[in-house]
Protein backbone atom coordinates (compact mmCIF):
# COMPACT_ATOMS: atom_id res chain seq x y z
CA UNK A 1 0.00 0.00 0.00
CA UNK A 2 2.29 2.76 -1.23
CA UNK A 3 0.34 5.96 -0.67
CA UNK A 4 1.19 9.13 -2.64
CA UNK A 5 2.11 12.13 -0.51
CA UNK A 6 -1.08 14.02 -1.33
CA UNK A 7 -3.39 11.22 -0.22
CA UNK A 8 -4.58 10.60 3.32
CA UNK A 9 -5.39 6.92 3.94
CA UNK A 10 -7.94 5.57 6.36
CA UNK A 11 -5.12 5.05 8.79
CA UNK A 12 -6.94 3.66 11.80
CA UNK A 13 -4.99 5.77 14.24
CA UNK A 14 -1.42 5.83 12.91
CA UNK A 15 0.32 8.91 11.53
CA UNK A 16 1.59 8.31 8.00
CA UNK A 17 3.62 11.54 8.07
CA UNK A 18 5.96 10.21 10.77
CA UNK A 19 8.23 7.25 9.99
CA UNK A 20 7.46 4.06 11.92
CA UNK A 21 10.02 1.33 12.55
CA UNK A 22 7.89 -1.52 11.16
CA UNK A 23 7.18 0.32 7.92
CA UNK A 24 10.80 1.48 7.52
CA UNK A 25 11.84 -2.15 7.91
CA UNK A 26 9.27 -3.10 5.27
CA UNK A 27 10.83 -0.56 2.88
CA UNK A 28 14.32 -1.96 3.48
CA UNK A 29 13.07 -5.42 2.56
CA UNK A 30 11.47 -4.30 -0.68
CA UNK A 31 7.88 -4.17 0.54
CA UNK A 32 5.17 -1.71 -0.45
CA UNK A 33 3.48 -1.26 2.93
CA UNK A 34 5.19 2.04 3.70
CA UNK A 35 4.80 5.77 3.17
CA UNK A 36 7.05 8.61 2.04
CA UNK A 37 8.24 9.39 5.58
CA UNK A 38 9.24 5.75 6.05
CA UNK A 39 11.12 5.68 2.76
CA UNK A 40 12.98 8.90 3.57
CA UNK A 41 14.15 7.49 6.90
CA UNK A 42 15.06 4.20 5.27
CA UNK A 43 17.21 5.88 2.65
CA UNK A 44 19.09 7.81 5.34
CA UNK A 45 19.99 4.51 7.06
CA UNK A 46 20.99 2.87 3.79
CA UNK A 47 23.47 5.67 3.17
CA UNK A 48 25.11 4.75 6.47
CA UNK A 49 25.06 0.98 5.84
CA UNK A 50 24.37 0.03 2.19
CA UNK A 51 24.47 -3.70 3.03
CA UNK A 52 21.47 -3.35 5.32
CA UNK A 53 18.97 -5.21 3.07
CA UNK A 54 21.28 -8.24 2.92
CA UNK A 55 21.78 -8.06 6.69
CA UNK A 56 18.02 -8.01 7.21
CA UNK A 57 17.61 -11.05 4.97
CA UNK A 58 20.20 -12.80 7.13
CA UNK A 59 18.10 -11.92 10.16
CA UNK A 60 15.00 -13.43 8.57
CA UNK A 61 16.98 -16.57 7.72
CA UNK A 62 18.16 -16.83 11.34
CA UNK A 63 14.59 -16.57 12.62
CA UNK A 64 13.53 -19.34 10.25
CA UNK A 65 16.40 -21.60 11.37
CA UNK A 66 15.65 -20.87 15.01
CA UNK A 67 11.92 -21.59 14.74
CA UNK A 68 12.69 -24.92 13.08
CA UNK A 69 15.15 -25.63 15.91
CA UNK A 70 12.51 -24.78 18.51
CA UNK A 71 9.94 -27.00 16.83
CA UNK A 72 12.52 -29.78 16.83
CA UNK A 73 12.94 -29.24 20.59
CA UNK A 74 9.25 -29.96 21.05
CA UNK A 75 7.97 -26.37 21.33
CA UNK A 76 4.38 -26.10 20.13
CA UNK A 77 3.57 -22.57 21.32
CA UNK A 78 5.11 -19.34 20.04
CA UNK A 79 4.64 -15.72 21.15
CA UNK A 80 6.05 -13.27 18.58
CA UNK A 81 6.46 -9.91 20.34
CA UNK A 82 6.88 -6.96 18.00
CA UNK A 83 6.23 -9.19 15.00
CA UNK A 84 6.50 -6.39 12.43
CA UNK A 85 5.47 -6.52 8.79
CA UNK A 86 5.58 -9.91 7.04
CA UNK A 87 9.09 -10.91 5.90
CA UNK A 88 10.05 -14.41 4.86
CA UNK A 89 8.11 -17.41 6.09
CA UNK A 90 5.91 -16.46 9.06
CA UNK A 91 6.39 -18.18 12.40
CA UNK A 92 3.16 -20.19 12.26
CA UNK A 93 3.96 -21.55 8.79
CA UNK A 94 7.39 -22.72 9.92
CA UNK A 95 6.15 -24.19 13.19
CA UNK A 96 3.08 -25.86 11.70
CA UNK A 97 5.14 -27.38 8.89
CA UNK A 98 6.95 -29.31 11.62
CA UNK A 99 3.95 -29.80 13.94
CA UNK A 100 0.51 -28.82 12.58
CA UNK A 101 -0.89 -28.44 16.11
CA UNK A 102 1.43 -25.51 16.87
CA UNK A 103 -0.19 -22.35 18.22
CA UNK A 104 1.21 -18.88 17.51
CA UNK A 105 0.30 -15.40 18.72
CA UNK A 106 1.54 -12.29 16.91
CA UNK A 107 1.82 -9.05 18.90
CA UNK A 108 2.54 -5.52 17.71
CA UNK A 109 1.73 -1.97 18.76
CA UNK A 110 1.19 -0.81 15.18
CA UNK A 111 -2.43 -1.38 14.05
CA UNK A 112 -1.26 -1.58 10.42
CA UNK A 113 0.98 -4.54 11.30
CA UNK A 114 -1.82 -6.42 13.03
CA UNK A 115 -4.23 -5.76 10.17
CA UNK A 116 -1.77 -7.26 7.71
CA UNK A 117 -1.12 -10.27 9.91
CA UNK A 118 -4.84 -10.94 10.31
CA UNK A 119 -5.37 -10.64 6.56
CA UNK A 120 -2.42 -12.76 5.48
CA UNK A 121 -1.86 -15.38 8.18
CA UNK A 122 -4.04 -18.48 8.25
CA UNK A 123 -3.48 -21.34 10.68
CA UNK A 124 -3.57 -25.05 10.01
CA UNK A 125 -6.84 -26.69 11.12
CA UNK A 126 -5.01 -28.45 13.96
CA UNK A 127 -3.27 -25.34 15.28
CA UNK A 128 -4.16 -21.71 15.91
CA UNK A 129 -3.07 -18.14 15.17
CA UNK A 130 -3.90 -15.29 17.52
CA UNK A 131 -3.32 -11.56 17.09
CA UNK A 132 -2.84 -8.94 19.80
CA UNK A 133 -2.67 -5.21 19.18
CA UNK A 134 -0.82 -4.00 22.23
CA UNK A 135 2.29 -2.44 23.70
CA UNK A 136 4.73 -4.99 25.11
CA UNK A 137 5.52 -2.58 27.95
CA UNK A 138 2.04 -3.47 29.18
CA UNK A 139 3.10 -7.10 29.14
CA UNK A 140 0.40 -8.21 31.59
CA UNK A 141 -2.25 -7.11 29.11
CA UNK A 142 -0.37 -8.73 26.23
CA UNK A 143 0.00 -12.02 28.10
CA UNK A 144 -3.65 -11.97 29.17
CA UNK A 145 -4.75 -11.54 25.56
CA UNK A 146 -2.27 -14.13 24.28
CA UNK A 147 -3.53 -16.59 26.90
CA UNK A 148 -6.74 -16.87 24.88
CA UNK A 149 -4.65 -18.87 22.39
CA UNK A 150 -1.63 -20.09 24.40
CA UNK A 151 -1.30 -22.05 27.64
CA UNK A 152 1.41 -20.32 29.66
CA UNK A 153 1.49 -23.24 32.04
CA UNK A 154 3.28 -25.13 29.26
CA UNK A 155 6.54 -24.26 27.47
CA UNK A 156 6.36 -21.39 25.00
CA UNK A 157 8.95 -19.80 22.73
CA UNK A 158 8.98 -16.02 23.11
CA UNK A 159 10.42 -14.23 20.09
CA UNK A 160 11.89 -10.73 20.37
CA UNK A 161 13.38 -10.51 16.91
CA UNK A 162 12.89 -6.80 16.24
CA UNK A 163 11.90 -5.27 19.53
CA UNK A 164 14.36 -4.63 22.32
CA UNK A 165 16.37 -1.89 20.59
CA UNK A 166 13.10 0.07 20.36
CA UNK A 167 12.44 0.00 24.12
CA UNK A 168 13.36 3.45 25.47
CA UNK A 169 16.14 3.40 28.06
CA UNK A 170 13.80 4.93 30.65
CA UNK A 171 11.35 2.05 30.15
CA UNK A 172 13.93 -0.56 31.21
CA UNK A 173 14.26 -3.23 28.54
CA UNK A 174 16.04 -5.48 31.03
CA UNK A 175 13.14 -5.22 33.47
CA UNK A 176 10.71 -6.11 30.69
CA UNK A 177 12.71 -9.19 29.66
CA UNK A 178 13.05 -10.24 33.30
CA UNK A 179 9.28 -10.04 33.71
CA UNK A 180 8.76 -12.06 30.53
CA UNK A 181 11.26 -14.68 31.70
CA UNK A 182 9.43 -14.98 35.01
CA UNK A 183 6.11 -15.77 33.34
CA UNK A 184 7.65 -18.42 31.06
CA UNK A 185 7.13 -22.03 32.15
CA UNK A 186 10.26 -24.17 32.66
CA UNK A 187 11.40 -25.55 29.33
CA UNK A 188 10.38 -22.36 27.52
CA UNK A 189 12.73 -20.52 25.17
CA UNK A 190 13.59 -16.87 24.56
CA UNK A 191 14.80 -15.81 21.09
CA UNK A 192 16.42 -12.40 20.63
CA UNK A 193 17.82 -10.47 17.67
CA UNK A 194 19.33 -7.11 18.60
CA UNK A 195 21.15 -4.50 16.48
CA UNK A 196 24.75 -4.22 17.56
CA UNK A 197 26.78 -1.23 18.63
CA UNK A 198 30.10 -3.07 18.32
CA UNK A 199 30.08 -5.29 15.21
CA UNK A 200 30.27 -2.26 12.89
CA UNK A 201 30.66 0.64 15.34
CA UNK A 202 30.90 3.48 12.82
CA UNK A 203 27.90 2.35 10.77
CA UNK A 204 25.92 1.67 13.94
CA UNK A 205 26.49 5.15 15.30
CA UNK A 206 25.48 6.75 12.01
CA UNK A 207 22.36 4.62 11.60
CA UNK A 208 21.23 5.12 15.17
CA UNK A 209 21.65 8.89 14.97
CA UNK A 210 19.93 9.24 11.60
CA UNK A 211 16.98 7.02 12.47
CA UNK A 212 16.48 8.63 15.87
CA UNK A 213 16.07 11.95 14.09
CA UNK A 214 13.37 10.63 11.75
CA UNK A 215 11.54 7.63 13.24
CA UNK A 216 8.91 7.78 15.98
CA UNK A 217 10.39 4.83 17.87
CA UNK A 218 13.79 5.84 19.25
CA UNK A 219 16.39 3.10 19.27
CA UNK A 220 19.33 2.04 21.40
CA UNK A 221 21.89 -0.35 19.95
CA UNK A 222 23.80 -2.59 22.38
CA UNK A 223 27.07 -4.50 22.44
CA UNK A 224 27.46 -8.26 22.80
CA UNK A 225 27.84 -8.17 26.60
CA UNK A 226 24.69 -6.05 26.96
CA UNK A 227 22.68 -8.37 24.71
CA UNK A 228 23.95 -11.38 26.65
CA UNK A 229 22.47 -9.86 29.84
CA UNK A 230 18.97 -10.45 28.46
CA UNK A 231 19.60 -14.19 28.78
CA UNK A 232 20.40 -14.08 32.50
CA UNK A 233 19.13 -17.25 34.26
CA UNK A 234 18.63 -19.01 30.90
CA UNK A 235 20.69 -21.77 29.34
CA UNK A 236 21.97 -20.55 25.98
CA UNK A 237 21.68 -22.97 23.09
CA UNK A 238 25.02 -23.35 21.27
CA UNK A 239 26.67 -21.33 19.81
CA UNK A 240 25.46 -18.73 22.32
CA UNK A 241 25.18 -15.02 21.55
CA UNK A 242 26.73 -14.57 18.12
CA UNK A 243 26.39 -12.48 14.98
CA UNK A 244 23.21 -13.46 13.14
CA UNK A 245 24.88 -15.42 10.29
CA UNK A 246 26.93 -17.48 12.77
CA UNK A 247 23.92 -19.06 14.51
CA UNK A 248 23.79 -22.58 13.04
CA UNK A 249 24.10 -21.50 9.39
CA UNK A 250 22.84 -24.04 6.87
CA UNK A 251 25.33 -23.08 4.16
CA UNK A 252 28.61 -21.26 3.62
CA UNK A 253 26.64 -18.58 1.80
CA UNK A 254 24.42 -17.99 4.86
CA UNK A 255 27.44 -17.90 7.15
CA UNK A 256 29.09 -15.21 5.02
CA UNK A 257 26.15 -12.78 5.09
CA UNK A 258 26.75 -9.26 6.39
CA UNK A 259 25.28 -8.36 9.75
CA UNK A 260 24.96 -5.62 12.33
CA UNK A 261 23.05 -7.72 14.87
CA UNK A 262 23.61 -10.15 17.72
CA UNK A 263 21.26 -13.07 18.29
CA UNK A 264 20.72 -15.95 20.67
CA UNK A 265 18.26 -18.56 21.89
CA UNK A 266 18.04 -19.43 25.59
CA UNK A 267 16.03 -22.03 27.51
CA UNK A 268 14.50 -21.65 30.96
CA UNK A 269 15.88 -24.53 33.00
CA UNK A 270 13.68 -27.40 34.07
CA UNK A 271 13.31 -27.99 37.83
CA UNK A 272 16.04 -30.09 39.40
N, C-alpha and C positions, 0 to 999 in steps of 0.2 A: 504494500500500500504506500507507494511513493506519492506524497501529496505536494502539488505545486505550492510555492510560497504564498500565492494570493488566495488559496483556498483554506477554509477552516473546517476540519473534519468534525464529525460527531465524536468528540474525543472521550466522552465518558469520565471526565475528571482529570485528564492529564494534559499538561501544557506542551503543545507541540513546538513552541518557540524557544524552549529551553532543552538542551541536549540531555538525554537520559542514558544511563550506562547500558541498559539492555538493548536499546535501539542503536547506540554507537557500536556495540559489539556485533549487532546484526549487520550493520554497514560494513564493518571490517571483514565479515565472512561472506560478503557478496549478496546479502539479502536485500529485500525491497521494503521491509517493514521499518522504515525510518523516515525522518524528515530533514529539512535543510539544516536545522541546527545540529542534528546528530551527525550529518555528513561533514559539516564544517569542523566539528570537534574531532571526528575520526581522521580527517586529513591532517590536522595539526599533529596528532599522535604518530601517524604514518611517516611524517617528515622526520620525527625523532627516531623512529625504529621501523624502517621500510620492510623488515622481515616479519612484521607483526602478523599478517594473515597466515603465514606458514606456521608461526608459533601457536596461533590459536587453533589451527588444524591439529597440531601436535597435542594440544590440550584436549580436544575432542576425542582424539584417538586414545589418549590415556584414560579418559572417563569410560570409554567403551571397553578397554582391556580390564579396567578395575571392576566394572559392573559384572563382566563375565566371571572374573575371579571371585567376586562376592557370591554370585549364584552358585559357583562351584563349591563354595564353602558352606552351602546350605541356606543362605539368606533368601528369604521369600518376601521380605517387606523392605520397601525403600522410601525414604523421605528426602525429596530433592528440594533443599532450601535455597531460594534465589535461583530458580531454574532457568530464568532468562528465555530469550527467543529460541525457537527450535534450531539446533545445529547438529548435524550427524544423526545417528540412530538414537531415538529417545530412550530413556531409561527403561520404560515399561516394555518396549519392543525387545531390548536386549535381555532383560530379565525373563520375560515370558517365553522367549525363544528357548531358554534353558529349562524353565519351569513354568508352564502355562498358568499355574495357580498363583503366581507372584502378584503382589499388591503394591501399588506405587501411588504416592501423593506428591503432587507438584505444588510448590509454594512460591509466590512472588508478590512483591508490593505494587508492581505495575499492573494496572487493570488490563492494559493492552496485551501483556504477556499471558495472563490467565485466559483472556478471550481466545487467543491463538491456540493455547494448549487445549482448551475445551473443544475447539473446532477441529483440531487436527489429530488429537490423540484418542485412540479407541482401544480399549482393553480386550484381551482374550475373554471368551465366555467363562473360563474357569477362574480368572483373576479379577482385578479391579483397578481402576484409575480414579483418584480423587484430586480435587483442585481447591486450593485455598488462596484467596486473595487476602494477604495479611503481611504485617511487618514482623520480621523475625525477632526484633527487639521485644515484641510482645509475645514471647515464645510460649507462654502458657495458653494464650488464645490459639496460636498456631497448632500446638500439640492437641488441644481440645478439639479443634476442627479436624485435624488429621486422624484423630482417634475414631472418627466415624468410619474410617476405611482400614486403619491399621490397629493392631493389638500391641500396645507398648509393653505388655507383660511378656512378650516374646521378642527375640532378637530382631533388630531393625538396622539397616544401613542408612546412616544419615550422610547425605552428600552436601558439601559446601564447596562447590566447584567454581563459583564466581561470586563470592559473597563477602568474605571476611575483610578484604581490602577496602570495602565500601562501608564498613562499620566505623563511624566517627570515633576518634580516640576517646572523647568524653563519654561515649556510650559503652566503653569497656568490652571489646571483642573477646578478651580472655574470660571475662565473667560470663558472657553469653555462652561460649563454648563449654565452660565448666558446668553451667546449668543444663545444657543439652546432654553432656556426658552423664550427669547425675540421673537424668530421666531414662537413659538407655538401659535396657535389660542386659544382664551379663551375656556375653556372646555377641553383642551388637558391634557394629563397625562404624567408624567415622572416616570419611573420605574428604580430603582438603586439597584444593589447588589454590595457590596464592602467588600473585605477582611478586617478584623478587626485587630487593633493593641492591643486591650484591652480585648477581650473576653478570649483569651488564650495567654497572653503576651509572655511567654517564647517560645512557639511553633511558634508564629508569628515572633518573632525576628530571630529565627533560620531559618525558611523557607525563610523569606525575604533576609537574608544574603546569604544563599546557592543559591537561584535562581538568585539573582543579580550577582553572580559570573559566572553563566553558561548560562543564557538566554539573548537573544538579547534585549528584551524589559525589561528595568529596572522597578521595581515596588516600590510603596510606600503605605504601609498599613496605615489606618487611624482609629481613635477612633470614638465612637458614636457621640460625639459632632461635630467632623469634617465632618462626613458623613451627619449629619443633616443639615449642612450649604448648601449642594447642593440643598436642597429643599426650600431655602429662596424665599419668595413671593408666594409659593404654599401652598395649603391646603392639609395636609397629611390625607390620608385615614386611619381610625383606623386599626390596633393599633399603627400607627406611625412608627418610625424607631426602629426596633427590630431585634433580631437574626433571621436568616432565618427560622428556624422551627416554630417560634412563630407567623409568619404572617398568620393568618387565617388557621391554620392546619385543615385538614379534618379527622384526626384520632389521637388517643393518640400515635400511633407509629410514625407518622410524627412529632408530637410535641416533641418527645423525641430524635430526630436525633441529632448527633453531628454537630457543626458548628464552623466556624471561620470567619463568615461574617455577616455584618449588611445589612438590606434591607429596602426598603420603596417604597410607591407609592404616588405621590402627584399630585394634580389637579390645573391647572391654573384657577384662579377665573373667573367667568362670570362677565360682566360689571354690575354695580349697586348692 
